[in-house]
Amino acid sequence: SVPFLVRLFPSVLTKFVYLNFLAFPFFTDFRRPELLVNNTISLYLTTEPGVTVGIWHTVPASRGAEAQGKDQRWYEEALADAHPVIIYLHGNGGTR
């Protein structure tokens, strides 16, 4: 019966393969990354009219002591320095 249901409803298969309707860990506020990951803040970029992308900016552990208690402006300035930036694309789960 499973192949028959997949044939009738192909979108069900993608939901169960990718599980993009689950947000793990459960009951976590992803807008406050400092509760999950040290030296991290949440930023938002407007890529085009009507489209806003949320990102986390995490500084390396070597700058962790320097980042303690800093505001968003400090993190934005840290992005503009000469150090390389690594972009991690997490997938299609809809959460960061």
C-alpha beads as a LAMMPS data file, in Angstrom:
LAMMPS data file: protein, C-alpha beads

96 atoms
95 bonds

1 atom types
1 bond types

-500.0 500.0 xlo xhi
-500.0 500.0 ylo yhi
-500.0 500.0 zlo zhi

Masses

1 110.0

Atoms # bond

1 1 1 0.000 0.000 0.000
2 1 1 2.950 2.381 0.584
3 1 1 4.013 2.464 -3.112
4 1 1 0.396 3.095 -4.083
5 1 1 0.112 6.036 -1.645
6 1 1 3.423 7.489 -2.852
7 1 1 2.194 7.225 -6.436
8 1 1 -1.036 9.051 -5.546
9 1 1 0.573 11.650 -3.272
10 1 1 4.223 12.269 -4.303
11 1 1 4.519 15.295 -2.014
12 1 1 4.097 12.985 0.990
13 1 1 7.316 11.198 0.054
14 1 1 9.360 14.398 0.050
15 1 1 7.925 15.394 3.423
16 1 1 9.025 12.119 5.002
17 1 1 12.395 11.950 3.269
18 1 1 13.483 15.486 4.187
19 1 1 11.365 15.991 7.332
20 1 1 11.367 19.724 6.665
21 1 1 8.234 20.172 8.776
22 1 1 10.205 19.384 11.958
23 1 1 12.159 22.031 13.826
24 1 1 14.851 20.379 15.916
25 1 1 15.688 20.914 18.723
26 1 1 12.065 21.249 19.757
27 1 1 10.730 24.340 21.589
28 1 1 13.787 26.455 20.777
29 1 1 13.701 30.142 19.854
30 1 1 16.038 30.336 16.837
31 1 1 15.817 34.137 16.867
32 1 1 17.994 34.070 20.015
33 1 1 21.071 32.084 18.964
34 1 1 23.113 33.216 21.953
35 1 1 21.116 30.701 23.991
36 1 1 22.334 27.869 21.727
37 1 1 25.750 28.883 20.376
38 1 1 28.391 31.089 22.006
39 1 1 29.450 34.347 20.324
40 1 1 26.510 34.386 17.902
41 1 1 23.882 36.965 16.970
42 1 1 20.927 36.910 14.592
43 1 1 20.965 39.305 11.624
44 1 1 18.502 39.860 8.799
45 1 1 19.344 40.686 5.177
46 1 1 16.878 42.025 2.628
47 1 1 17.881 40.338 -0.615
48 1 1 15.147 41.831 -2.792
49 1 1 11.876 43.658 -2.120
50 1 1 9.683 41.487 0.062
51 1 1 12.368 38.852 0.745
52 1 1 14.214 38.853 4.074
53 1 1 16.759 36.188 4.962
54 1 1 17.708 35.510 8.564
55 1 1 21.338 34.643 9.266
56 1 1 23.490 33.875 12.270
57 1 1 26.893 35.467 12.606
58 1 1 29.251 33.438 14.775
59 1 1 32.752 34.671 15.504
60 1 1 35.512 32.104 16.017
61 1 1 36.435 30.922 19.499
62 1 1 39.723 32.864 19.254
63 1 1 37.675 36.088 19.312
64 1 1 35.159 34.799 21.846
65 1 1 36.461 36.795 24.795
66 1 1 36.477 39.943 22.683
67 1 1 32.865 39.338 21.553
68 1 1 31.406 38.995 25.059
69 1 1 28.798 41.692 25.688
70 1 1 29.178 43.352 22.282
71 1 1 26.240 44.699 20.306
72 1 1 25.169 44.123 16.713
73 1 1 27.393 46.926 15.399
74 1 1 30.517 45.157 16.680
75 1 1 29.520 41.950 14.878
76 1 1 28.875 43.871 11.641
77 1 1 32.323 45.485 11.899
78 1 1 33.843 42.042 12.504
79 1 1 32.349 40.933 9.179
80 1 1 34.127 43.812 7.428
81 1 1 37.638 43.013 8.664
82 1 1 40.269 41.109 6.644
83 1 1 39.413 37.668 8.051
84 1 1 37.729 35.123 5.747
85 1 1 34.012 34.420 6.068
86 1 1 32.647 30.886 5.867
87 1 1 29.060 30.556 4.679
88 1 1 27.247 27.424 5.794
89 1 1 24.000 26.588 4.018
90 1 1 22.058 24.346 6.348
91 1 1 19.444 22.898 4.009
92 1 1 15.706 23.129 3.616
93 1 1 14.420 22.743 7.158
94 1 1 13.136 26.299 7.405
95 1 1 15.089 27.008 10.590
96 1 1 18.598 28.033 11.366

Bonds

1 1 1 2
2 1 2 3
3 1 3 4
4 1 4 5
5 1 5 6
6 1 6 7
7 1 7 8
8 1 8 9
9 1 9 10
10 1 10 11
11 1 11 12
12 1 12 13
13 1 13 14
14 1 14 15
15 1 15 16
16 1 16 17
17 1 17 18
18 1 18 19
19 1 19 20
20 1 20 21
21 1 21 22
22 1 22 23
23 1 23 24
24 1 24 25
25 1 25 26
26 1 26 27
27 1 27 28
28 1 28 29
29 1 29 30
30 1 30 31
31 1 31 32
32 1 32 33
33 1 33 34
34 1 34 35
35 1 35 36
36 1 36 37
37 1 37 38
38 1 38 39
39 1 39 40
40 1 40 41
41 1 41 42
42 1 42 43
43 1 43 44
44 1 44 45
45 1 45 46
46 1 46 47
47 1 47 48
48 1 48 49
49 1 49 50
50 1 50 51
51 1 51 52
52 1 52 53
53 1 53 54
54 1 54 55
55 1 55 56
56 1 56 57
57 1 57 58
58 1 58 59
59 1 59 60
60 1 60 61
61 1 61 62
62 1 62 63
63 1 63 64
64 1 64 65
65 1 65 66
66 1 66 67
67 1 67 68
68 1 68 69
69 1 69 70
70 1 70 71
71 1 71 72
72 1 72 73
73 1 73 74
74 1 74 75
75 1 75 76
76 1 76 77
77 1 77 78
78 1 78 79
79 1 79 80
80 1 80 81
81 1 81 82
82 1 82 83
83 1 83 84
84 1 84 85
85 1 85 86
86 1 86 87
87 1 87 88
88 1 88 89
89 1 89 90
90 1 90 91
91 1 91 92
92 1 92 93
93 1 93 94
94 1 94 95
95 1 95 96
